[in-house]
Amino acid sequence: MLDDDHLAVVLDQAQGVLDRFSPFLHLLDRLGGKTDEAIANFSIDVARQEAWHEAARLATERPDLRAGSIQALDRRVALLAERVIVPGGLAGIGIKLIATTERRDVAAVAAAIDGLG
């Protein structure tokens, strides 16, 4: 499992690669400084805690209720993912601008990221 220091290094390396395919992505990183790394580390920590909490809850739940609980959890996660994928406000506008300038060569991006390992 990656600790926070290792995750920050991996994120920095990945950003370096992605900058080659997304000319404006570096602007977002410059404006935010290390904010994106801090958010990612915080988000992963919170996600781990939430996953553990939900797993423990589901493990003790009555079997006849578990399927409904899993469906409700899936809906909550899907709503959260939608907010991450399609942020509103200035962040959403900035991300759309960045996205319009990105190269769409998925194979090249995947190969470049694969080269990090």
N, C-alpha and C positions, 0 to 999 in steps of 0.2 A: 504494500500500500504506500502511496506517495504521501510524504508529510508536506507541510506548507512550504518549506524551503525548496524541496524538490519540485513541487508543483509550480512555484514561481519561475524556476529555471526553465522548465518545460514550456510554460506559457511564453516566456521571453523568446525562446528558440522558435516556437511555432509562429509567433508574431513576425519574427524576422523573415521566415519563409513566406508567410502570407502577404507581407508587404510587397513582395515581388509580383504578386498577382492582383493586388488591390492598391492602386496608387494613392488613394486618400486614407487608407486605414491608419497609416502612421500619424496623420493629423489627429485622429481620435486618441491615439496613444499619447501623443505629445500634450494635448489639452488635458487629458486625464492623469498624466503622470503614472504613478503606480496604482491608481485607483482601480483599474480593471483587475489587476492581480489581487488586490485586497478584496474586491467584491467576489472574485472567483473563489478565493480561499474561504471567505466567510460563507459563501453559498454552498460550497462543497461540505463544509463542517456542519452547517444547518441541515443540509440534505441527508448526511449520514445519520445525524441524530433523529431526524424525522423518520427515516427508513427503519432504524432500529426500533423506535417507538411503535410504528405501525406493525412491524413484524411481531413484536412481543404482544401487541394487542390482538392481532389476528390469531396468534398461536393459542391464546386462551379463550377465544370466542367460541361460542357454540357452533358446531358444524353447520347447522341449518341456517345460521345467520351470516356465515362467512362469505358466501357468494355475493350477497347484497352489499356487504361492507367493502368487498374488493371492487365492485362496480362503482360505488360511491367514491372510493379512493381514486380509481381511474379517472372519474370525471373531474375531481379536484386537481389532479396532476395535469390533465389536458387543458384545463382553464389556466393554470399557472404557466404551462408551456406556451400557450397562445400569447400571454402577456410578455414573455421573454422573446418570442419570435417576432411579434408585431408590437413593439413598444409605441406608446403614444408620445405626444409632445415633441420637444426639440430633438430628443434622442431618436425618435422615429424618423424625423425629417433627415437628420444626419446620416442615419443608417441607410435610408433610401438613396441618398446622394452617393454614399460610398458604394452601395450595391450596383448603381448604374455604371460605374467605371471599372468594375472588376472583370477580369478575364474569366470566362465560363468553362475553361478546359479542366474538367474535374480530374481526368487522368493525370495531367501535369501537376496539379495541386497535390493529389494523393501521392504521387511519386516523390515530390519534393518533401512532403511531410514524412513519408516513409524513410527518406534519407536521414532524418534526425536520429533515428534509433540506431 
